[in-house]
Amino acid sequence: MKKKNMVLGFVLVSILLAFNVQAEQTYVFGVHPFKSPTKLKTMFAPLVDYLSEQLGAKVEFRSARDYDTAMDNLINGVVHFSYLGPSGVAILDEQNPGKIRIAAAVANKGGDPTFRGVIVTREDSAINSLADLQGKRFAFGDRESTLSCYMPAYMLMQAGVFDSMTYEFLNSHTNVAKGVLNGTFAAGGLKPGVAKEFEGKGLKVIATSEPVYEHVIVIGPNVDQATGDKVQQALLNVKDPKVYTSIKGSLEGFALVQASDYDNLKIIMREVDAKIPQTGK
C-alpha cells in the first residue's frame, strides 16, 4: 500500500511539473524597427495579445535595433515569431533555406497580399519623372528595406539614372520624407502610407513600383510544427479587425502566401546588391 502511494505521489508530482512547464511557456514576438519601439509596441499589442490567447501561453513583444538584428533574432531563437518585411523574408530564405516558415502575409483591400513602393519629391520641385533625377541626390531608408531601398533603387536602375546619382541611407521612412521635404535630397523612396502623410505637407509622388508581396508573420526554426500550425490558423481565422488594423488601418486581414512568391523580389535584390554595397555584412 505504501509503495502504491509513493507511485501515485510520483505520478501526481510529474503531472504538476508538466502542467507548470506548459503554463510557464513564453514566446517572443519580434518586429523589425520601421518605427520607434514605443510606437511598434502599441501597434502590435492587439496581435500579441491575440496570439497569447490562441496559444494559451505568454507572448512577449520585442523590437530589434535594426533589420539585420531582427533577422538574426529569428534564426538564433531569440524570438519565436516575427513580423518581417519582404526583403527580410527573401534574405532569410536565401541564406537559411528551409529554416523559416511563413505563417501568413498581411492583406490589403480585397485580401490582396501585395503592395507597392513610391518615389517622392518636393511638391514645388520641377522634378516630375524618374528621368528628371539624373545627377540628383537621393534618400533611401534602411539598407534592407523593401520599399525604401530595394524597390526605389531598382526603379532608378531601370530608368537609367541610378549611376549618375548620389545617395544616403537615413534609416527610416519618416527620415526620408523629412530629408526630401527640407531640400537635403531631391527625392526619396517611401512606402505609400508615409508618402500620403506628407503629400499635404509639401511632397508629391512621381513614380510607383510594380507590386511585391507584403510583410509577413514568420515562424522561427525553434518552434514546433503544432505551435506553428496554431499561429497560422489563428492569423487566417482572426475575427477582430483591431488585431490587424492596429498595424495598418487599411489592412483587411491575413492571407496565405508561399516562400516562392518572393522569388521575383530576390531577383530585384540581387541586381540592387550588385550596385549598392551591403554595409555590415
DRENPA-3360 file (N, C-alpha, C; in nm, 2 decimals, always signed):
BEGIN
1 = MKKKNMVL = +0.08/-0.12/+0.00/+0.00/+0.00/+0.00/+0.09/+0.13/+0.00 ~ +0.19/+0.12/+0.08/+0.29/+0.23/+0.09/+0.35/+0.26/-0.04 ~ +0.39/+0.15/-0.11/+0.45/+0.16/-0.24/+0.36/+0.22/-0.34 ~ +0.23/+0.18/-0.34/+0.13/+0.23/-0.43/+0.12/+0.38/-0.41 ~ +0.12/+0.43/-0.28/+0.10/+0.57/-0.25/+0.22/+0.65/-0.30 ~ +0.34/+0.59/-0.29/+0.46/+0.65/-0.34/+0.46/+0.67/-0.49 ~ +0.41/+0.56/-0.56/+0.40/+0.57/-0.71/+0.30/+0.68/-0.75 ~ +0.18/+0.67/-0.68/+0.08/+0.77/-0.70/+0.13/+0.91/-0.68;
9 = GFVLVSIL = +0.20/+0.93/-0.57/+0.26/+1.06/-0.54/+0.35/+1.11/-0.65 ~ +0.44/+1.01/-0.70/+0.53/+1.05/-0.81/+0.46/+1.09/-0.93 ~ +0.35/+1.02/-0.97/+0.27/+1.05/-1.09/+0.21/+1.19/-1.08 ~ +0.16/+1.22/-0.96/+0.09/+1.35/-0.94/+0.19/+1.46/-0.95 ~ +0.31/+1.44/-0.89/+0.42/+1.54/-0.90/+0.46/+1.56/-1.04 ~ +0.47/+1.45/-1.12/+0.51/+1.46/-1.26/+0.41/+1.54/-1.34 ~ +0.28/+1.52/-1.31/+0.17/+1.59/-1.38/+0.18/+1.74/-1.35 ~ +0.20/+1.77/-1.22/+0.20/+1.91/-1.18/+0.32/+1.98/-1.24;
17 = LAFNVQAE = +0.43/+1.91/-1.24/+0.55/+1.97/-1.31/+0.53/+2.00/-1.45 ~ +0.47/+1.90/-1.52/+0.44/+1.91/-1.66/+0.35/+2.03/-1.69 ~ +0.25/+2.04/-1.60/+0.15/+2.15/-1.61/+0.22/+2.28/-1.59 ~ +0.31/+2.29/-1.49/+0.38/+2.42/-1.47/+0.46/+2.46/-1.58 ~ +0.53/+2.36/-1.64/+0.62/+2.39/-1.76/+0.53/+2.45/-1.87 ~ +0.42/+2.38/-1.90/+0.33/+2.43/-2.00/+0.28/+2.56/-1.97 ~ +0.24/+2.58/-1.85/+0.18/+2.71/-1.81/+0.28/+2.83/-1.82 ~ +0.41/+2.80/-1.80/+0.51/+2.90/-1.80/+0.57/+2.92/-1.94;
25 = QTYVFGVH = +0.52/+2.85/-2.04/+0.58/+2.86/-2.17/+0.56/+3.01/-2.22 ~ +0.67/+3.07/-2.26/+0.67/+3.20/-2.31/+0.73/+3.21/-2.45 ~ +0.66/+3.28/-2.53/+0.71/+3.30/-2.67/+0.74/+3.45/-2.69 ~ +0.83/+3.48/-2.78/+0.87/+3.62/-2.81/+0.83/+3.65/-2.95 ~ +0.76/+3.77/-2.97/+0.72/+3.81/-3.10/+0.80/+3.93/-3.13 ~ +0.88/+3.92/-3.24/+0.97/+4.03/-3.28/+0.92/+4.11/-3.40 ~ +0.97/+4.23/-3.41/+0.94/+4.32/-3.52/+1.06/+4.40/-3.56 ~ +1.08/+4.42/-3.69/+1.19/+4.50/-3.74/+1.16/+4.64/-3.71;
33 = PFKSPTKL = +1.26/+4.73/-3.70/+1.24/+4.87/-3.65/+1.20/+4.97/-3.75 ~ +1.08/+4.96/-3.80/+1.04/+5.06/-3.90/+0.97/+5.18/-3.84 ~ +0.95/+5.17/-3.71/+0.91/+5.29/-3.63/+0.97/+5.28/-3.49 ~ +0.95/+5.37/-3.40/+1.01/+5.37/-3.27/+0.96/+5.25/-3.19 ~ +1.04/+5.20/-3.10/+1.00/+5.08/-3.02/+0.87/+5.10/-2.95 ~ +0.85/+5.22/-2.89/+0.72/+5.25/-2.82/+0.60/+5.25/-2.91 ~ +0.62/+5.31/-3.03/+0.51/+5.30/-3.13/+0.48/+5.16/-3.18 ~ +0.58/+5.09/-3.20/+0.56/+4.95/-3.25/+0.49/+4.86/-3.15;
41 = KTMFAPLV = +0.53/+4.88/-3.02/+0.47/+4.80/-2.91/+0.32/+4.83/-2.91 ~ +0.28/+4.95/-2.92/+0.14/+4.99/-2.92/+0.07/+4.93/-3.05 ~ +0.13/+4.94/-3.16/+0.07/+4.89/-3.29/+0.05/+4.74/-3.28 ~ +0.14/+4.67/-3.22/+0.13/+4.52/-3.23/+0.07/+4.46/-3.10 ~ +0.03/+4.54/-3.00/-0.02/+4.49/-2.88/-0.15/+4.40/-2.90 ~ -0.24/+4.44/-2.99/-0.36/+4.36/-3.01/-0.32/+4.22/-3.07 ~ -0.23/+4.22/-3.16/-0.19/+4.09/-3.23/-0.11/+4.01/-3.12 ~ -0.03/+4.06/-3.05/+0.05/+3.99/-2.95/-0.05/+3.93/-2.84;
49 = DYLSEQLG = -0.15/+4.01/-2.80/-0.25/+3.96/-2.70/-0.33/+3.85/-2.77 ~ -0.37/+3.86/-2.89/-0.45/+3.76/-2.96/-0.37/+3.63/-2.97 ~ -0.25/+3.63/-3.01/-0.17/+3.51/-3.02/-0.15/+3.45/-2.89 ~ -0.13/+3.53/-2.78/-0.12/+3.47/-2.65/-0.25/+3.40/-2.61 ~ -0.36/+3.45/-2.64/-0.49/+3.39/-2.61/-0.51/+3.26/-2.69 ~ -0.47/+3.26/-2.82/-0.49/+3.15/-2.90/-0.39/+3.03/-2.87 ~ -0.27/+3.07/-2.82/-0.17/+2.97/-2.79/-0.19/+2.92/-2.64 ~ -0.26/+3.00/-2.56/-0.27/+2.96/-2.42/-0.13/+2.98/-2.35;
57 = AKVEFRSA = -0.05/+3.07/-2.40/+0.08/+3.09/-2.34/+0.11/+3.24/-2.34 ~ +0.21/+3.28/-2.27/+0.25/+3.42/-2.27/+0.33/+3.45/-2.39 ~ +0.30/+3.57/-2.46/+0.37/+3.61/-2.57/+0.42/+3.75/-2.54 ~ +0.55/+3.77/-2.55/+0.62/+3.90/-2.52/+0.65/+3.97/-2.65 ~ +0.66/+4.10/-2.65/+0.69/+4.18/-2.77/+0.84/+4.22/-2.76 ~ +0.91/+4.22/-2.87/+1.04/+4.27/-2.88/+1.07/+4.34/-3.01 ~ +1.12/+4.46/-3.01/+1.16/+4.53/-3.13/+1.31/+4.53/-3.14 ~ +1.36/+4.50/-3.26/+1.50/+4.48/-3.28/+1.56/+4.62/-3.31;
65 = RDYDTAMD = +1.69/+4.64/-3.29/+1.76/+4.77/-3.31/+1.78/+4.80/-3.45 ~ +1.78/+4.69/-3.54/+1.80/+4.72/-3.68/+1.75/+4.59/-3.76 ~ +1.74/+4.60/-3.89/+1.68/+4.50/-3.97/+1.76/+4.37/-3.96 ~ +1.90/+4.38/-3.96/+1.98/+4.26/-3.95/+1.96/+4.19/-3.82 ~ +1.95/+4.26/-3.71/+1.92/+4.20/-3.58/+1.79/+4.13/-3.58 ~ +1.69/+4.19/-3.64/+1.56/+4.13/-3.64/+1.56/+3.99/-3.71 ~ +1.64/+3.98/-3.82/+1.65/+3.85/-3.89/+1.73/+3.75/-3.80 ~ +1.85/+3.80/-3.75/+1.93/+3.72/-3.66/+1.86/+3.66/-3.54;
73 = NLINGVVH = +1.77/+3.75/-3.48/+1.70/+3.71/-3.36/+1.61/+3.59/-3.39 ~ +1.55/+3.59/-3.51/+1.46/+3.48/-3.55/+1.53/+3.35/-3.57 ~ +1.64/+3.36/-3.65/+1.72/+3.24/-3.68/+1.78/+3.18/-3.55 ~ +1.83/+3.27/-3.47/+1.90/+3.22/-3.35/+1.81/+3.19/-3.23 ~ +1.68/+3.20/-3.25/+1.58/+3.16/-3.14/+1.56/+3.26/-3.04 ~ +1.61/+3.39/-3.05/+1.59/+3.49/-2.96/+1.44/+3.53/-2.96 ~ +1.38/+3.53/-3.08/+1.24/+3.54/-3.09/+1.18/+3.42/-3.16 ~ +1.05/+3.39/-3.14/+0.99/+3.27/-3.19/+0.91/+3.30/-3.32;
81 = FSYLGPSG = +0.84/+3.42/-3.32/+0.76/+3.46/-3.43/+0.81/+3.61/-3.46 ~ +0.80/+3.65/-3.59/+0.85/+3.78/-3.62/+0.77/+3.84/-3.74 ~ +0.75/+3.97/-3.73/+0.69/+4.05/-3.84/+0.80/+4.10/-3.92 ~ +0.81/+4.06/-4.04/+0.93/+4.10/-4.13/+0.88/+4.15/-4.26 ~ +0.96/+4.24/-4.32/+0.93/+4.30/-4.45/+0.97/+4.19/-4.55 ~ +0.92/+4.21/-4.68/+0.95/+4.12/-4.79/+1.10/+4.09/-4.81 ~ +1.18/+4.20/-4.80/+1.33/+4.17/-4.82/+1.39/+4.09/-4.71 ~ +1.34/+4.10/-4.59/+1.39/+4.02/-4.48/+1.35/+3.87/-4.50;
89 = VAILDEQN = +1.23/+3.85/-4.55/+1.19/+3.71/-4.58/+1.28/+3.65/-4.69 ~ +1.30/+3.73/-4.80/+1.38/+3.68/-4.91/+1.52/+3.65/-4.87 ~ +1.58/+3.74/-4.79/+1.72/+3.72/-4.74/+1.73/+3.59/-4.65 ~ +1.63/+3.58/-4.56/+1.64/+3.46/-4.47/+1.62/+3.33/-4.55 ~ +1.53/+3.33/-4.64/+1.50/+3.21/-4.72/+1.62/+3.18/-4.81 ~ +1.69/+3.28/-4.85/+1.81/+3.26/-4.94/+1.93/+3.21/-4.85 ~ +1.95/+3.27/-4.74/+2.06/+3.23/-4.65/+2.04/+3.11/-4.56 ~ +1.91/+3.08/-4.53/+1.88/+2.97/-4.44/+1.76/+2.89/-4.50;
97 = PGKIRIAA = +1.78/+2.83/-4.62/+1.67/+2.76/-4.68/+1.61/+2.65/-4.60 ~ +1.48/+2.66/-4.59/+1.40/+2.56/-4.51/+1.39/+2.58/-4.36 ~ +1.46/+2.68/-4.31/+1.46/+2.70/-4.17/+1.34/+2.79/-4.11 ~ +1.29/+2.88/-4.20/+1.18/+2.96/-4.15/+1.05/+2.91/-4.22 ~ +0.94/+2.95/-4.16/+0.81/+2.92/-4.22/+0.73/+3.04/-4.22 ~ +0.67/+3.07/-4.33/+0.58/+3.19/-4.34/+0.44/+3.14/-4.29 ~ +0.39/+3.21/-4.19/+0.26/+3.18/-4.14/+0.15/+3.24/-4.23 ~ +0.17/+3.37/-4.25/+0.07/+3.45/-4.34/+0.13/+3.59/-4.37;
105 = AVANKGGD = +0.08/+3.64/-4.47/+0.11/+3.78/-4.51/+0.00/+3.87/-4.47 ~ +0.02/+4.00/-4.44/-0.09/+4.09/-4.42/-0.16/+4.12/-4.55 ~ -0.29/+4.14/-4.54/-0.37/+4.15/-4.66/-0.43/+4.29/-4.67 ~ -0.42/+4.35/-4.79/-0.47/+4.48/-4.81/-0.62/+4.47/-4.86 ~ -0.67/+4.58/-4.92/-0.80/+4.58/-4.97/-0.83/+4.46/-5.06 ~ -0.95/+4.39/-5.04/-0.98/+4.28/-5.12/-0.90/+4.15/-5.09 ~ -0.83/+4.16/-4.98/-0.75/+4.04/-4.94/-0.62/+4.03/-5.02 ~ -0.58/+4.14/-5.08/-0.45/+4.14/-5.17/-0.33/+4.14/-5.08;
113 = PTFRGVIV = -0.24/+4.04/-5.09/-0.12/+4.04/-5.01/+0.00/+4.10/-5.07 ~ -0.03/+4.20/-5.16/+0.08/+4.27/-5.23/+0.07/+4.42/-5.20 ~ +0.18/+4.49/-5.22/+0.18/+4.64/-5.21/+0.29/+4.70/-5.30 ~ +0.30/+4.83/-5.30/+0.39/+4.90/-5.39/+0.47/+5.01/-5.32 ~ +0.59/+5.04/-5.37/+0.66/+5.15/-5.32/+0.65/+5.27/-5.41 ~ +0.68/+5.39/-5.35/+0.67/+5.51/-5.43/+0.80/+5.59/-5.42 ~ +0.83/+5.68/-5.52/+0.93/+5.77/-5.51/+0.87/+5.91/-5.51 ~ +0.92/+5.99/-5.41/+0.86/+6.12/-5.39/+0.96/+6.23/-5.41;
121 = TREDSAIN = +0.92/+6.35/-5.43/+1.00/+6.47/-5.44/+0.92/+6.59/-5.38 ~ +0.98/+6.70/-5.37/+0.90/+6.82/-5.32/+0.79/+6.86/-5.42 ~ +0.68/+6.90/-5.36/+0.57/+6.94/-5.44/+0.60/+7.06/-5.54 ~ +0.69/+7.15/-5.49/+0.72/+7.27/-5.57/+0.84/+7.24/-5.66 ~ +0.89/+7.11/-5.67/+1.01/+7.08/-5.75/+0.97/+7.07/-5.90 ~ +1.07/+7.09/-5.98/+1.05/+7.08/-6.13/+1.06/+6.93/-6.17 ~ +1.10/+6.85/-6.07/+1.11/+6.70/-6.10/+0.98/+6.64/-6.10 ~ +0.95/+6.58/-6.22/+0.82/+6.51/-6.24/+0.82/+6.37/-6.29;
129 = SLADLQGK = +0.94/+6.32/-6.31/+0.96/+6.18/-6.36/+1.10/+6.13/-6.31 ~ +1.12/+6.00/-6.33/+1.25/+5.95/-6.29/+1.36/+6.00/-6.37 ~ +1.33/+6.03/-6.50/+1.44/+6.08/-6.59/+1.49/+6.22/-6.54 ~ +1.40/+6.29/-6.47/+1.44/+6.42/-6.41/+1.54/+6.41/-6.29 ~ +1.56/+6.29/-6.25/+1.65/+6.27/-6.13/+1.80/+6.25/-6.17 ~ +1.83/+6.26/-6.30/+1.96/+6.25/-6.35/+2.06/+6.34/-6.27 ~ +2.16/+6.28/-6.21/+2.26/+6.36/-6.13/+2.22/+6.41/-6.00 ~ +2.10/+6.37/-5.95/+2.04/+6.43/-5.83/+2.09/+6.35/-5.71;
137 = RFAFGDRE = +2.05/+6.40/-5.59/+2.08/+6.33/-5.46/+1.96/+6.26/-5.41 ~ +1.97/+6.13/-5.37/+1.85/+6.05/-5.34/+1.86/+6.00/-5.19 ~ +1.75/+5.99/-5.13/+1.74/+5.94/-4.99/+1.67/+5.80/-4.99 ~ +1.75/+5.71/-4.93/+1.69/+5.57/-4.90/+1.67/+5.56/-4.75 ~ +1.59/+5.47/-4.71/+1.56/+5.44/-4.57/+1.67/+5.35/-4.52 ~ +1.63/+5.23/-4.47/+1.72/+5.13/-4.42/+1.77/+5.05/-4.54 ~ +1.90/+5.01/-4.53/+1.96/+4.93/-4.64/+1.88/+4.80/-4.68 ~ +1.82/+4.74/-4.58/+1.75/+4.62/-4.60/+1.60/+4.63/-4.63;
145 = STLSCYMP = +1.55/+4.76/-4.63/+1.41/+4.78/-4.65/+1.37/+4.76/-4.80 ~ +1.25/+4.70/-4.81/+1.20/+4.67/-4.95/+1.16/+4.80/-5.02 ~ +1.07/+4.88/-4.95/+1.01/+4.99/-5.01/+1.09/+5.12/-5.00 ~ +1.19/+5.12/-4.91/+1.27/+5.25/-4.90/+1.42/+5.22/-4.95 ~ +1.44/+5.10/-5.01/+1.57/+5.08/-5.07/+1.56/+4.99/-5.19 ~ +1.53/+4.87/-5.18/+1.53/+4.78/-5.29/+1.44/+4.82/-5.41 ~ +1.32/+4.85/-5.39/+1.23/+4.89/-5.50/+1.26/+5.02/-5.56 ~ +1.29/+5.13/-5.48/+1.32/+5.25/-5.55/+1.46/+5.25/-5.62;
153 = AYMLMQAG = +1.55/+5.17/-5.56/+1.68/+5.16/-5.63/+1.67/+5.09/-5.76 ~ +1.59/+4.98/-5.76/+1.56/+4.91/-5.89/+1.49/+5.00/-5.99 ~ +1.40/+5.08/-5.95/+1.32/+5.17/-6.04/+1.42/+5.27/-6.10 ~ +1.51/+5.32/-6.02/+1.61/+5.42/-6.07/+1.71/+5.35/-6.17 ~ +1.74/+5.22/-6.14/+1.83/+5.15/-6.24/+1.76/+5.12/-6.37 ~ +1.63/+5.09/-6.36/+1.55/+5.06/-6.48/+1.53/+5.19/-6.56 ~ +1.53/+5.30/-6.49/+1.51/+5.43/-6.56/+1.64/+5.48/-6.62 ~ +1.75/+5.42/-6.58/+1.88/+5.45/-6.64/+1.95/+5.58/-6.57;
161 = VFDSMTYE = +1.90/+5.61/-6.45/+1.96/+5.73/-6.39/+2.04/+5.70/-6.26 ~ +2.03/+5.58/-6.21/+2.10/+5.54/-6.08/+2.25/+5.58/-6.08 ~ +2.32/+5.54/-6.18/+2.46/+5.56/-6.19/+2.51/+5.70/-6.18 ~ +2.42/+5.79/-6.22/+2.45/+5.93/-6.22/+2.43/+6.00/-6.08 ~ +2.36/+5.93/-5.99/+2.31/+5.99/-5.87/+2.40/+5.96/-5.75 ~ +2.39/+6.04/-5.64/+2.45/+6.02/-5.51/+2.33/+5.98/-5.42 ~ +2.36/+5.91/-5.31/+2.26/+5.87/-5.22/+2.31/+5.85/-5.08 ~ +2.21/+5.85/-4.98/+2.24/+5.82/-4.84/+2.13/+5.74/-4.79;
169 = FLNSHTNV = +2.16/+5.67/-4.68/+2.06/+5.59/-4.61/+2.03/+5.66/-4.48 ~ +1.90/+5.68/-4.46/+1.85/+5.76/-4.34/+1.78/+5.68/-4.24 ~ +1.78/+5.55/-4.26/+1.73/+5.45/-4.16/+1.58/+5.43/-4.14 ~ +1.50/+5.53/-4.18/+1.36/+5.52/-4.17/+1.28/+5.59/-4.27 ~ +1.16/+5.55/-4.30/+1.07/+5.61/-4.40/+1.05/+5.76/-4.36 ~ +1.02/+5.78/-4.24/+0.99/+5.92/-4.19/+1.11/+6.01/-4.21 ~ +1.23/+5.96/-4.19/+1.35/+6.04/-4.21/+1.37/+6.07/-4.36 ~ +1.33/+5.98/-4.44/+1.34/+6.00/-4.59/+1.25/+6.12/-4.63;
177 = AKGVLNGT = +1.12/+6.11/-4.58/+1.02/+6.21/-4.61/+1.07/+6.35/-4.57 ~ +1.13/+6.36/-4.45/+1.17/+6.48/-4.39/+1.29/+6.54/-4.47 ~ +1.38/+6.44/-4.51/+1.50/+6.48/-4.58/+1.47/+6.54/-4.72 ~ +1.37/+6.49/-4.78/+1.32/+6.54/-4.91/+1.25/+6.67/-4.89 ~ +1.17/+6.68/-4.79/+1.08/+6.79/-4.76/+1.17/+6.92/-4.73 ~ +1.28/+6.89/-4.66/+1.37/+7.01/-4.62/+1.47/+7.04/-4.73 ~ +1.47/+6.97/-4.84/+1.55/+7.00/-4.96/+1.69/+6.94/-4.95 ~ +1.72/+6.86/-4.85/+1.85/+6.80/-4.84/+1.87/+6.70/-4.96;
185 = FAAGGLKP = +1.76/+6.63/-5.00/+1.76/+6.54/-5.10/+1.66/+6.58/-5.21 ~ +1.69/+6.55/-5.34/+1.60/+6.58/-5.44/+1.48/+6.49/-5.44 ~ +1.49/+6.36/-5.40/+1.39/+6.26/-5.40/+1.42/+6.15/-5.30 ~ +1.32/+6.06/-5.27/+1.34/+5.95/-5.18/+1.24/+5.84/-5.20 ~ +1.28/+5.72/-5.15/+1.19/+5.61/-5.16/+1.11/+5.58/-5.04 ~ +0.98/+5.56/-5.05/+0.89/+5.55/-4.94/+0.78/+5.44/-4.96 ~ +0.72/+5.40/-4.85/+0.60/+5.32/-4.86/+0.48/+5.42/-4.87 ~ +0.38/+5.38/-4.94/+0.27/+5.47/-4.97/+0.20/+5.54/-4.85;
193 = GVAKEFEG = +0.20/+5.47/-4.74/+0.14/+5.53/-4.62/+0.21/+5.65/-4.57 ~ +0.34/+5.64/-4.57/+0.42/+5.76/-4.52/+0.41/+5.87/-4.63 ~ +0.42/+5.84/-4.75/+0.41/+5.93/-4.86/+0.27/+6.01/-4.85 ~ +0.17/+5.94/-4.82/+0.04/+6.00/-4.80/+0.03/+6.10/-4.69 ~ +0.10/+6.07/-4.58/+0.11/+6.15/-4.46/+0.17/+6.29/-4.50 ~ +0.27/+6.29/-4.59/+0.34/+6.41/-4.62/+0.30/+6.48/-4.75 ~ +0.20/+6.41/-4.83/+0.16/+6.47/-4.95/+0.09/+6.61/-4.93 ~ +0.02/+6.62/-4.82/-0.04/+6.75/-4.79/+0.05/+6.85/-4.72;
201 = KGLKVIAT = +0.18/+6.81/-4.70/+0.28/+6.89/-4.63/+0.39/+6.93/-4.72 ~ +0.38/+6.90/-4.85/+0.48/+6.95/-4.95/+0.55/+6.85/-5.03 ~ +0.51/+6.72/-5.02/+0.56/+6.61/-5.10/+0.47/+6.57/-5.21 ~ +0.52/+6.52/-5.32/+0.44/+6.46/-5.43/+0.50/+6.33/-5.47 ~ +0.42/+6.24/-5.52/+0.47/+6.11/-5.57/+0.49/+6.12/-5.72 ~ +0.61/+6.08/-5.77/+0.64/+6.09/-5.91/+0.65/+5.95/-5.98 ~ +0.66/+5.84/-5.90/+0.66/+5.71/-5.96/+0.62/+5.61/-5.86 ~ +0.56/+5.50/-5.91/+0.51/+5.39/-5.83/+0.57/+5.26/-5.88;
209 = SEPVYEHV = +0.61/+5.17/-5.79/+0.68/+5.05/-5.83/+0.58/+4.94/-5.87 ~ +0.63/+4.83/-5.93/+0.55/+4.72/-5.95/+0.51/+4.65/-5.82 ~ +0.40/+4.58/-5.81/+0.36/+4.52/-5.68/+0.46/+4.41/-5.64 ~ +0.48/+4.40/-5.51/+0.56/+4.30/-5.44/+0.48/+4.24/-5.33 ~ +0.51/+4.12/-5.29/+0.43/+4.06/-5.18/+0.47/+4.13/-5.05 ~ +0.37/+4.13/-4.96/+0.36/+4.21/-4.84/+0.45/+4.15/-4.72 ~ +0.44/+4.23/-4.62/+0.50/+4.19/-4.49/+0.44/+4.06/-4.44 ~ +0.51/+3.98/-4.37/+0.47/+3.85/-4.32/+0.49/+3.83/-4.17;
217 = IVIGPNVD = +0.41/+3.74/-4.12/+0.44/+3.68/-3.99/+0.52/+3.55/-4.01 ~ +0.64/+3.54/-3.96/+0.73/+3.43/-3.99/+0.75/+3.35/-3.86 ~ +0.76/+3.22/-3.87/+0.78/+3.13/-3.76/+0.92/+3.08/-3.76 ~ +0.99/+3.09/-3.65/+1.13/+3.06/-3.64/+1.16/+2.91/-3.63 ~ +1.28/+2.87/-3.65/+1.32/+2.72/-3.65/+1.30/+2.65/-3.52 ~ +1.29/+2.73/-3.41/+1.28/+2.66/-3.28/+1.14/+2.64/-3.23 ~ +1.04/+2.67/-3.32/+0.90/+2.65/-3.29/+0.85/+2.52/-3.35 ~ +0.79/+2.43/-3.27/+0.74/+2.30/-3.32/+0.63/+2.32/-3.42;
225 = QATGDKVQ = +0.61/+2.22/-3.50/+0.51/+2.22/-3.61/+0.37/+2.25/-3.56 ~ +0.33/+2.19/-3.45/+0.19/+2.20/-3.40/+0.17/+2.35/-3.35 ~ +0.27/+2.41/-3.29/+0.25/+2.55/-3.25/+0.25/+2.64/-3.37 ~ +0.33/+2.61/-3.47/+0.33/+2.69/-3.59/+0.20/+2.68/-3.66 ~ +0.14/+2.56/-3.66/+0.01/+2.55/-3.72/-0.10/+2.63/-3.65 ~ -0.09/+2.63/-3.52/-0.18/+2.71/-3.44/-0.17/+2.86/-3.47 ~ -0.05/+2.91/-3.49/-0.03/+3.05/-3.52/-0.09/+3.08/-3.66 ~ -0.06/+2.99/-3.75/-0.11/+3.02/-3.89/-0.26/+3.02/-3.89;
233 = QALLNVKD = -0.32/+2.92/-3.83/-0.47/+2.92/-3.83/-0.53/+3.04/-3.75 ~ -0.46/+3.08/-3.65/-0.51/+3.20/-3.57/-0.51/+3.32/-3.66 ~ -0.41/+3.34/-3.74/-0.40/+3.45/-3.83/-0.50/+3.45/-3.94 ~ -0.51/+3.33/-4.00/-0.61/+3.32/-4.11/-0.75/+3.32/-4.07 ~ -0.78/+3.30/-3.94/-0.92/+3.29/-3.90/-0.95/+3.40/-3.80 ~ -0.87/+3.51/-3.79/-0.89/+3.62/-3.70/-1.02/+3.69/-3.73 ~ -1.10/+3.72/-3.62/-1.23/+3.78/-3.63/-1.23/+3.93/-3.60 ~ -1.14/+3.96/-3.50/-1.14/+4.10/-3.45/-1.05/+4.19/-3.54;
241 = PKVYTSIK = -1.11/+4.29/-3.61/-1.03/+4.37/-3.70/-0.92/+4.45/-3.64 ~ -0.93/+4.47/-3.51/-0.83/+4.55/-3.43/-0.69/+4.48/-3.43 ~ -0.70/+4.35/-3.45/-0.57/+4.27/-3.44/-0.48/+4.31/-3.56 ~ -0.54/+4.34/-3.68/-0.46/+4.38/-3.79/-0.46/+4.53/-3.82 ~ -0.58/+4.60/-3.80/-0.59/+4.74/-3.83/-0.50/+4.83/-3.74 ~ -0.46/+4.77/-3.62/-0.37/+4.84/-3.54/-0.23/+4.85/-3.60 ~ -0.20/+4.75/-3.69/-0.07/+4.75/-3.76/-0.08/+4.85/-3.87 ~ -0.18/+4.85/-3.95/-0.20/+4.95/-4.06/-0.35/+4.95/-4.08;
249 = GSLEGFAL = -0.41/+5.07/-4.08/-0.55/+5.09/-4.09/-0.62/+5.03/-4.21 ~ -0.54/+5.02/-4.32/-0.60/+4.98/-4.44/-0.61/+4.82/-4.46 ~ -0.54/+4.75/-4.36/-0.54/+4.61/-4.37/-0.68/+4.55/-4.35 ~ -0.70/+4.43/-4.42/-0.83/+4.36/-4.41/-0.81/+4.22/-4.36 ~ -0.69/+4.19/-4.31/-0.67/+4.06/-4.25/-0.54/+4.00/-4.29 ~ -0.53/+3.87/-4.29/-0.41/+3.80/-4.33/-0.43/+3.70/-4.44 ~ -0.33/+3.67/-4.52/-0.35/+3.58/-4.64/-0.24/+3.48/-4.64 ~ -0.27/+3.37/-4.70/-0.17/+3.26/-4.71/-0.08/+3.29/-4.83;
257 = VQASDYDN = +0.05/+3.29/-4.81/+0.15/+3.31/-4.92/+0.25/+3.20/-4.91 ~ +0.33/+3.18/-5.01/+0.44/+3.09/-5.02/+0.58/+3.16/-5.03 ~ +0.68/+3.09/-4.98/+0.82/+3.15/-5.00/+0.85/+3.18/-5.14 ~ +0.80/+3.10/-5.24/+0.82/+3.12/-5.38/+0.76/+3.25/-5.43 ~ +0.66/+3.30/-5.36/+0.60/+3.43/-5.40/+0.70/+3.54/-5.40 ~ +0.81/+3.52/-5.32/+0.91/+3.63/-5.31/+1.03/+3.61/-5.40 ~ +1.02/+3.51/-5.49/+1.13/+3.48/-5.59/+1.16/+3.60/-5.68 ~ +1.06/+3.67/-5.72/+1.08/+3.79/-5.81/+1.16/+3.90/-5.74;
265 = LKIIMREV = +1.12/+3.91/-5.61/+1.19/+4.01/-5.53/+1.34/+3.98/-5.51 ~ +1.37/+3.85/-5.50/+1.51/+3.80/-5.49/+1.59/+3.85/-5.61 ~ +1.53/+3.84/-5.72/+1.60/+3.88/-5.85/+1.63/+4.03/-5.84 ~ +1.53/+4.11/-5.80/+1.55/+4.25/-5.79/+1.66/+4.28/-5.69 ~ +1.65/+4.21/-5.58/+1.75/+4.24/-5.47/+1.89/+4.20/-5.52 ~ +1.91/+4.10/-5.60/+2.04/+4.07/-5.65/+2.10/+4.18/-5.73 ~ +2.01/+4.24/-5.82/+2.06/+4.35/-5.90/+2.09/+4.47/-5.82 ~ +2.02/+4.50/-5.72/+2.05/+4.61/-5.64/+2.17/+4.59/-5.55;
273 = DAKIPQTG = +2.19/+4.47/-5.50/+2.30/+4.43/-5.42/+2.43/+4.44/-5.50 ~ +2.42/+4.42/-5.63/+2.54/+4.43/-5.71/+2.59/+4.57/-5.73 ~ +2.49/+4.67/-5.71/+2.52/+4.81/-5.73/+2.55/+4.88/-5.60 ~ +2.48/+4.84/-5.49/+2.49/+4.91/-5.36/+2.56/+4.82/-5.26 ~ +2.67/+4.86/-5.21/+2.74/+4.77/-5.10/+2.65/+4.75/-4.98 ~ +2.65/+4.63/-4.93/+2.58/+4.59/-4.81/+2.67/+4.61/-4.69 ~ +2.65/+4.72/-4.63/+2.74/+4.76/-4.51/+2.71/+4.66/-4.40 ~ +2.82/+4.63/-4.32/+2.80/+4.55/-4.21/+2.79/+4.40/-4.24;
281 = K = +2.80/+4.36/-4.36/+2.79/+4.22/-4.40/+2.93/+4.15/-4.39;
% end
